[in-house]
Amino acid sequence: MNIHTARKTRNSRGFTLVEVLVTITIIITLAAVIYVGMKRMRSSADKVVPTRNSS
């Protein structure tokens, strides 16, 4: 086994710390964007006045 194959097998075992941190950062950012959007939707839905069916 030469040096190049030893590096490939060692790196293919799992994720690096940087990859995990980037993934967590992306998930947190998406969750924050969704939370803000849902909050705005709720506040605008609260402003809508329900009307009676006039049928």
Secondary structure, 3 states (H helix, E strand, C coil): CCHHHHHHHHHCCCCCHHHHHHHHHHHHHHHHHHHHHHHHHHHHHHHCCCCCCCC
